[in-house]
Structure formats: C-alpha cells, structure tokens
Amino acid sequence: MSLREDLIYAPALLMDMSAGSVTLGVTFFASRLGASPLVIGAMASANTVLYVVFCQVFGKLSDRVERKRLPQIACLSLAVLYAIIPFCRQLYQLVVLFPLNGIGLAALWPALEAWIGERGDGRSLLKRVRMFNLSWTAGLMIGYFSGGYICDLNVVAPFYFSCALALCASAAITAQPGSARRAFRASADELVHGPDTGSAVNRQLTIRYLYVSWASIFFGWLTLGVLRYIFPKFIEQLGMAPSVAGVIMLCQVSAQFLMFFILGTTERWHYKFKYLLVFQILGSLGFLFIFLGESRIIWAFGFMIIGLNSGMAYFSSMYYSLSGHADLGGKSGWHESILHSGALMSTLAGGALANYVSLKSPYLFCAAALIVGLPVQFYILRRNAGKKELVT
C-alpha cells in the first residue's frame, strides 16, 4: 500500500473539514444578515433537496464514467462557490447561492464511496469502509472545532478556509492513478457469499439488512439535521460564542468516530438487528438530555450518546450498500439520498418548531422520531424472516 494510493481517503478528510466549517459559518452568516431559524431551516432544506435529487443522478453516472472525474469537478466547483459566498450583502443572495452546495456535494460523495468500495488495494471491504468513515469523521471533527473559532474571528472566514480545503481535495484526487476499476459486476458467487466475509450469507438476508440500515439511517439523519443547523442558532440566542457550539457539536462527531473505529474491527454486528435497536434507543435518550438539560455539560453528554447511534447507523448503511452489489454508484446514491432525506425533513420541522414553539422543542421531536422509526425497521425484518433472525 503506497502513500499515493492512501490519498484516496484525503478528500473525505478535507471535504468534511470543509463541511463542518461551512455548516457553522452559514448559520452565523445568515443570522448576521437577519435570518430567522425558519429561514435558516428552509435554506438548509433547499440545499438538501438538491443533494438528494442529484445523488441519484451522479451516483448512476459514476457507474458509467471513470470514478475520479466527478469528485474532481465537484471539489473545484465547491471551491469557487465558497469563494463567492462571502461577497453576499443581502440575505436573498445567500439563500440563492448556498443551496448550490448540495449539487456539488452530490457529485462528490456517491462516486467517492463507490470508488472506495471497488478498490482492489488488499484491504477487506470492512477495513476500507472504516478508513473512509474515520477520514470523513476526523474531518468533520476538525471542521466543527476550528469552524467555531474561525467564526469568532470573522463570520465569513470559514468559507475561505473551506475554499482552500476543496482545492487541496481536488489535488489529492488528481494525484490518484485513475480509479483502477475492477469492472465490478458481481458474480453469482459474490452475491451469495459477499465479497469479503468468506462465509455464506443468504442474498435475501443481505437485501433485508440493506433496507433496515437505510431505514435506520433515515431516522438517524432525521435528527442530525436539527443538531447541525438549529443548535447553533440556539447557542447564539443564549448569547454564547460560536466556539461553544463548535465544541459541543464536536462531542457528537467524536463519539461517532469512536463508533466507526470499533465497528471496523469486528464482524460481530453483521446481520444482527439488536445492535441497531439498542443504539437508536440510546440516541433517543441523548435528545432527551438536550431537551431537559440546562448546562453545557449535559448537552455535550447528550451529543455524545447521539454520536454513538449515528455511527452505528451510518456504518451499517454504507457497509451493506457496498457489499456484493453490481451498481455500487447507484447503491451509494441511494444511501446518500435516504440519509439526507431525513436531514431535509428535520431542518424543515426543526426550523418551524424552533421558530413557532421554542428553541428546545426540536429535540423532543428528534427523541420521538427515533422511537417511531423502530416499528418500520421491525416490519422490514419480519417480511419473510424467521424468529431466530429477529433476535440475533
């Protein structure tokens, strides 16, 4: 394994450093321009709608072209966008420009994930997914932490920071020796055994857990949209510095990072619903801590518990999406579209609740949403499943 080949994980690190910084930056910049929580939620929702739609387009397109082309173009386009946004002087200008971020990210992530899934670099799929997830989560951790302090210096500085990161990510992609595609059209044997497990896995069971993990990540990201776009506004209205929001949000991402590391070292959680069940219940409790808590320590603890659930949901969804399928780009596109569909609903609902009820009401909504999602997942499992599968 050469350093040059390992550079494939660098864009995930750099672009989520950018995402963490931009997420905080756009919230505080919009507030400076006079945006209410509802407007911020609507702006984030427009960004997510474009992301959800174009993930399907670019995911399928990445199955037909060289994988690296779409991420290259995406990073360059995002660098230009982030360089332009600080020149907005009216709120409507930011409202028009920021959603274009969703199109750029849609060209990046499904293609990059499929590229990771098909690489023949000597690592198992489990290890490749772990490396990818650790990379983008580390980037998000750094982005949240640094983004808050950068906002303290200047409210538009995070966009210039993100522009530089996107240019570096494009350079890292360009340095790759091509996608080295395996022309991955899964054989009948791979579809039954899976490409990496080495043990017979019923194809129907694999598909069932793919759908269960998609349902889990939908409800998981239904709640994370509130944390990313509504919580900074909550912190601002309490009169706290942006760096406080960044540090507390870092707790969620740090716990998610730990979860990714653990899940990438063992296969014990494969095709066992009890792990998804337990962590979703814990995630619901985490939101109750935020709703009922009155101190930064309690909020940070709630964020950490939520991070464990988001780590379990995301790793499961990505692993099953890349395991033994012919259309890796298409499955990655669905993975990204589904999780951000949840984020879309949460930013709309969370923004409305924060605007018309209270700034804390979205967290009660999130706690309930995770519990409501469990019967949906049970239903998927029960379809043609025996009792033994449901309890293992």
C-alpha positions as CSV (number, residue, x, y, z in Angstrom):
1,M,0.0,0.0,0.0
2,S,1.6,3.2,-1.2
3,L,1.1,6.7,0.2
4,R,-0.2,7.8,-3.1
5,E,-2.9,5.1,-3.1
6,D,-3.9,6.1,0.5
7,L,-4.5,9.7,-0.8
8,I,-7.9,8.4,-1.9
9,Y,-9.0,8.9,1.8
10,A,-7.7,12.5,1.9
11,P,-10.7,14.1,0.0
12,A,-13.0,12.6,2.6
13,L,-11.0,14.2,5.4
14,L,-10.6,17.6,3.6
15,M,-14.2,17.9,2.3
16,D,-15.8,17.2,5.7
17,M,-13.4,19.6,7.3
18,S,-14.9,22.0,4.8
19,A,-18.5,20.8,5.6
20,G,-18.1,21.2,9.3
21,S,-16.7,24.7,8.9
22,V,-19.4,25.7,6.3
23,T,-22.2,24.3,8.4
24,L,-21.3,26.6,11.3
25,G,-20.3,29.5,9.0
26,V,-23.5,29.6,7.0
27,T,-25.7,29.6,10.2
28,F,-23.9,32.5,11.8
29,F,-23.5,34.4,8.5
30,A,-27.2,34.0,7.7
31,S,-28.1,35.2,11.3
32,R,-25.8,38.3,10.7
33,L,-27.8,39.0,7.6
34,G,-31.1,38.8,9.6
35,A,-32.3,35.2,9.0
36,S,-34.7,33.6,11.4
37,P,-34.5,29.9,12.4
38,L,-37.2,29.2,9.9
39,V,-35.3,30.9,7.1
40,I,-32.1,29.0,8.1
41,G,-34.0,25.7,8.1
42,A,-35.6,26.5,4.7
43,M,-32.2,27.4,3.2
44,A,-30.6,24.2,4.5
45,S,-33.6,22.2,3.3
46,A,-33.2,23.6,-0.3
47,N,-29.5,22.6,-0.1
48,T,-30.6,19.1,0.9
49,V,-33.3,18.7,-1.7
50,L,-30.8,19.4,-4.5
51,Y,-28.4,17.0,-2.8
52,V,-31.0,14.2,-2.6
53,V,-32.1,14.6,-6.2
54,F,-28.6,14.9,-7.7
55,C,-27.2,12.0,-5.7
56,Q,-29.4,9.7,-7.8
57,V,-28.2,11.4,-11.0
58,F,-24.5,11.5,-10.2
59,G,-24.5,8.1,-8.4
60,K,-25.7,6.3,-11.6
61,L,-23.5,8.5,-13.8
62,S,-20.4,7.4,-11.7
63,D,-21.2,3.8,-12.7
64,R,-20.7,4.8,-16.4
65,V,-17.6,7.1,-16.2
66,E,-14.3,7.0,-14.5
67,R,-14.9,7.4,-10.8
68,K,-12.4,10.2,-10.2
69,R,-13.9,12.7,-12.8
70,L,-17.0,13.6,-10.8
71,P,-15.1,14.2,-7.5
72,Q,-12.5,16.3,-9.3
73,I,-15.2,18.6,-10.9
74,A,-17.2,18.7,-7.6
75,C,-14.2,19.9,-5.5
76,L,-13.3,22.6,-8.0
77,S,-16.9,23.8,-8.3
78,L,-17.3,23.9,-4.5
79,A,-14.1,25.9,-4.1
80,V,-15.5,28.5,-6.5
81,L,-18.8,28.6,-4.6
82,Y,-17.2,29.1,-1.2
83,A,-15.0,31.9,-2.6
84,I,-18.2,33.7,-3.8
85,I,-20.5,33.4,-0.8
86,P,-18.6,35.9,1.5
87,F,-19.5,38.6,-1.0
88,C,-23.2,38.3,-0.3
89,R,-24.6,41.5,1.2
90,Q,-28.3,40.7,1.2
91,L,-29.9,37.6,2.7
92,Y,-31.6,36.7,-0.5
93,Q,-28.2,36.3,-2.2
94,L,-27.1,33.8,0.4
95,V,-30.4,32.0,0.1
96,V,-29.9,31.6,-3.7
97,L,-26.2,30.6,-3.6
98,F,-25.9,28.3,-0.6
99,P,-28.3,25.5,-1.9
100,L,-25.9,25.1,-4.9
101,N,-23.6,23.5,-2.3
102,G,-25.9,20.4,-2.4
103,I,-25.3,19.9,-6.1
104,G,-21.5,20.0,-5.7
105,L,-21.6,17.5,-2.8
106,A,-23.9,15.2,-4.7
107,A,-21.3,14.9,-7.4
108,L,-18.6,14.1,-4.8
109,W,-19.9,11.6,-2.2
110,P,-21.6,8.8,-4.1
111,A,-18.8,8.5,-6.7
112,L,-16.1,8.6,-4.0
113,E,-17.9,6.0,-1.9
114,A,-18.3,3.7,-4.9
115,W,-14.6,4.2,-5.7
116,I,-13.7,3.1,-2.2
117,G,-16.0,0.1,-2.5
118,E,-14.5,-1.3,-5.6
119,R,-10.8,-0.7,-5.0
120,G,-8.5,-3.8,-5.0
121,D,-5.9,-2.5,-2.6
122,G,-5.5,-5.6,-0.4
123,R,-7.9,-4.4,2.3
124,S,-11.2,-6.0,3.1
125,L,-14.4,-4.0,2.4
126,L,-14.8,-3.7,6.2
127,K,-11.4,-2.1,6.5
128,R,-11.9,0.2,3.6
129,V,-15.2,1.4,4.9
130,R,-13.6,2.0,8.3
131,M,-10.8,4.0,6.8
132,F,-13.2,6.1,4.7
133,N,-15.6,6.7,7.7
134,L,-12.7,7.6,10.1
135,S,-11.3,10.0,7.5
136,W,-14.5,12.0,6.9
137,T,-15.4,12.0,10.6
138,A,-12.0,13.3,11.6
139,G,-12.5,16.0,9.0
140,L,-15.9,16.9,10.5
141,M,-14.4,17.0,14.0
142,I,-11.6,19.3,12.9
143,G,-14.1,21.4,10.9
144,Y,-16.6,21.9,13.8
145,F,-13.8,22.6,16.3
146,S,-11.9,25.1,14.0
147,G,-15.0,26.5,12.4
148,G,-16.3,27.8,15.7
149,Y,-13.1,29.6,16.5
150,I,-12.7,30.9,12.9
151,C,-16.3,32.3,13.1
152,D,-15.2,34.1,16.3
153,L,-12.5,35.9,14.2
154,N,-14.7,36.7,11.2
155,V,-18.1,35.4,10.2
156,V,-17.2,34.8,6.6
157,A,-13.7,33.3,7.2
158,P,-15.0,29.7,7.3
159,F,-15.9,30.0,3.6
160,Y,-12.3,31.0,2.6
161,F,-11.0,28.2,4.7
162,S,-13.3,25.7,3.0
163,C,-12.3,27.0,-0.4
164,A,-8.7,26.2,0.3
165,L,-9.6,22.7,1.6
166,A,-11.7,22.0,-1.6
167,L,-8.7,22.9,-3.8
168,C,-6.5,20.6,-1.8
169,A,-9.0,17.8,-2.1
170,S,-9.1,18.2,-5.9
171,A,-5.3,18.0,-6.0
172,A,-5.4,14.8,-3.9
173,I,-7.9,13.2,-6.3
174,T,-5.9,14.3,-9.4
175,A,-2.8,12.6,-7.9
176,Q,-4.6,9.2,-7.9
177,P,-3.6,6.8,-10.6
178,G,-7.1,6.5,-12.0
179,S,-10.0,4.7,-10.5
180,A,-8.4,1.2,-11.1
181,R,-11.9,-0.2,-11.5
182,R,-12.4,-3.9,-11.2
183,A,-15.3,-3.8,-13.7
184,F,-17.3,-4.9,-10.6
185,R,-20.2,-6.7,-11.9
186,A,-20.9,-9.1,-9.0
187,S,-20.8,-12.7,-9.9
188,A,-23.5,-15.1,-8.7
189,D,-20.9,-16.5,-6.1
190,E,-20.2,-12.9,-4.8
191,L,-23.9,-12.1,-4.5
192,V,-24.4,-15.2,-2.3
193,H,-21.2,-15.1,-0.2
194,G,-20.4,-11.4,-0.2
195,P,-17.1,-10.1,-1.4
196,D,-15.3,-10.1,1.9
197,T,-17.0,-12.1,4.6
198,G,-15.8,-15.5,3.5
199,S,-19.0,-17.2,4.9
200,A,-22.3,-17.9,3.1
201,V,-24.8,-15.1,3.5
202,N,-28.2,-15.5,2.2
203,R,-28.8,-12.9,-0.5
204,Q,-32.3,-12.2,0.7
205,L,-30.9,-11.5,4.2
206,T,-28.3,-9.2,2.8
207,I,-31.0,-7.2,0.9
208,R,-33.2,-7.1,4.0
209,Y,-30.5,-5.7,6.2
210,L,-29.7,-3.2,3.5
211,Y,-33.2,-1.9,3.7
212,V,-33.2,-2.0,7.5
213,S,-30.0,0.0,7.6
214,W,-31.4,2.5,5.1
215,A,-34.5,3.0,7.4
216,S,-32.2,3.4,10.4
217,I,-30.1,6.0,8.8
218,F,-33.1,7.9,7.5
219,F,-34.4,8.3,11.1
220,G,-30.9,8.9,12.4
221,W,-30.2,11.8,10.0
222,L,-33.8,13.0,10.5
223,T,-32.4,14.0,13.9
224,L,-28.9,15.2,13.0
225,G,-30.2,18.0,10.7
226,V,-31.5,19.7,13.9
227,L,-28.1,19.4,15.6
228,R,-26.2,20.8,12.6
229,Y,-28.5,23.7,11.6
230,I,-30.7,24.6,14.6
231,F,-28.4,24.0,17.6
232,P,-26.0,26.8,16.6
233,K,-29.0,29.3,16.5
234,F,-30.0,28.1,19.9
235,I,-26.4,28.8,21.2
236,E,-26.4,32.2,19.6
237,Q,-29.7,33.3,21.1
238,L,-28.4,32.3,24.6
239,G,-25.6,34.8,24.0
240,M,-22.8,32.2,23.8
241,A,-19.9,32.4,21.3
242,P,-19.9,30.3,18.1
243,S,-16.9,28.3,19.5
244,V,-19.3,26.9,22.2
245,A,-21.5,25.4,19.5
246,G,-18.4,24.0,17.7
247,V,-17.0,22.3,20.8
248,I,-20.4,20.8,21.8
249,M,-21.0,19.5,18.2
250,L,-17.5,18.1,18.3
251,C,-18.7,15.7,21.1
252,Q,-21.2,14.1,18.7
253,V,-18.7,13.6,16.0
254,S,-16.0,12.3,18.4
255,A,-18.4,9.6,19.6
256,Q,-19.2,8.8,16.0
257,F,-15.5,8.5,15.2
258,L,-15.1,6.1,18.1
259,M,-18.0,4.0,16.9
260,F,-16.6,3.8,13.4
261,F,-13.3,2.5,14.8
262,I,-14.9,-0.2,16.9
263,L,-17.3,-1.4,14.1
264,G,-14.4,-1.6,11.7
265,T,-12.5,-4.1,13.9
266,T,-15.2,-6.8,14.2
267,E,-17.9,-8.5,12.2
268,R,-20.0,-9.4,15.3
269,W,-22.6,-6.8,14.4
270,H,-23.2,-8.0,10.9
271,Y,-26.8,-9.1,10.3
272,K,-27.8,-8.6,13.9
273,F,-30.6,-6.1,14.5
274,K,-30.1,-5.9,18.2
275,Y,-27.2,-3.5,17.8
276,L,-29.2,-1.0,15.7
277,L,-32.1,-1.3,18.2
278,V,-30.0,-0.5,21.3
279,F,-28.2,2.4,19.8
280,Q,-31.3,4.0,18.5
281,I,-32.9,3.9,21.9
282,L,-29.7,5.4,23.3
283,G,-29.9,8.1,20.7
284,S,-33.4,9.0,21.7
285,L,-32.3,9.3,25.3
286,G,-29.5,11.7,24.2
287,F,-32.0,14.1,22.7
288,L,-34.0,14.0,25.9
289,F,-30.8,15.0,27.8
290,I,-30.6,18.1,25.5
291,F,-34.3,18.9,25.8
292,L,-34.3,18.7,29.6
293,G,-30.7,19.8,30.3
294,E,-29.8,23.3,31.3
295,S,-26.0,23.2,31.2
296,R,-23.3,22.7,28.5
297,I,-22.0,19.5,30.2
298,I,-25.4,17.9,29.9
299,W,-25.8,19.0,26.3
300,A,-22.4,17.7,25.5
301,F,-23.2,14.3,27.1
302,G,-26.4,14.1,25.0
303,F,-24.5,14.9,21.9
304,M,-22.0,12.1,22.7
305,I,-24.8,9.5,23.0
306,I,-26.3,10.7,19.8
307,G,-23.0,10.2,18.1
308,L,-22.8,6.5,19.0
309,N,-26.2,6.0,17.3
310,S,-25.3,8.0,14.2
311,G,-22.0,6.0,13.9
312,M,-23.9,2.7,14.1
313,A,-26.5,3.7,11.5
314,Y,-24.1,5.2,9.0
315,F,-21.5,2.4,9.1
316,S,-24.3,-0.2,8.7
317,S,-25.9,1.6,5.8
318,M,-22.6,2.2,3.9
319,Y,-21.3,-1.4,4.5
320,Y,-24.5,-3.1,3.3
321,S,-24.7,-0.6,0.3
322,L,-21.2,-1.6,-0.9
323,S,-21.4,-5.3,-0.1
324,G,-21.9,-7.6,-3.1
325,H,-23.8,-5.3,-5.5
326,A,-23.1,-4.6,-9.2
327,D,-24.3,-1.0,-9.1
328,L,-22.1,0.5,-6.4
329,G,-22.6,4.0,-7.6
330,G,-26.4,3.6,-7.6
331,K,-26.5,2.0,-4.2
332,S,-24.2,4.7,-2.8
333,G,-26.5,7.3,-4.3
334,W,-29.5,5.7,-2.5
335,H,-27.5,5.6,0.7
336,E,-26.8,9.4,0.5
337,S,-30.2,10.3,-0.8
338,I,-32.0,8.5,2.0
339,L,-29.9,9.8,4.9
340,H,-30.2,13.4,3.6
341,S,-33.9,13.0,3.0
342,G,-34.1,12.5,6.8
343,A,-31.9,15.6,7.2
344,L,-34.3,17.5,4.9
345,M,-37.4,16.7,7.0
346,S,-35.6,17.6,10.2
347,T,-34.4,21.0,9.1
348,L,-37.9,21.9,7.9
349,A,-39.7,20.6,11.0
350,G,-36.9,21.7,13.4
351,G,-36.8,25.2,11.9
352,A,-40.6,25.5,12.2
353,L,-40.7,24.2,15.8
354,A,-37.8,26.4,16.9
355,N,-39.5,29.4,15.3
356,Y,-43.1,28.9,16.5
357,V,-42.8,26.7,19.6
358,S,-39.5,27.0,21.3
359,L,-35.8,26.6,20.6
360,K,-35.7,23.4,22.6
361,S,-38.8,21.7,21.1
362,P,-37.0,20.2,18.1
363,Y,-35.0,17.9,20.4
364,L,-38.2,16.4,21.8
365,F,-39.3,15.9,18.2
366,C,-36.0,14.1,17.5
367,A,-36.3,11.8,20.5
368,A,-39.8,10.7,19.4
369,A,-38.7,10.3,15.7
370,L,-36.0,7.7,16.6
371,I,-38.6,5.6,18.5
372,V,-41.2,5.9,15.8
373,G,-38.6,4.6,13.3
374,L,-38.2,1.3,15.2
375,P,-41.6,-0.3,14.1
376,V,-40.7,0.5,10.5
377,Q,-37.5,-1.5,10.8
378,F,-39.2,-4.4,12.6
379,Y,-41.7,-4.5,9.7
380,I,-38.9,-4.8,7.2
381,L,-37.2,-7.6,9.2
382,R,-40.4,-9.5,9.6
383,R,-41.0,-9.8,5.9
384,N,-40.2,-13.5,5.2
385,A,-37.9,-13.6,8.3
386,G,-37.9,-16.3,10.9
387,K,-38.0,-15.6,14.6
388,K,-34.3,-16.5,15.0
389,E,-33.3,-13.7,12.7
390,L,-35.2,-11.1,14.7
391,V,-33.4,-11.7,18.0
392,T,-29.9,-12.2,16.8
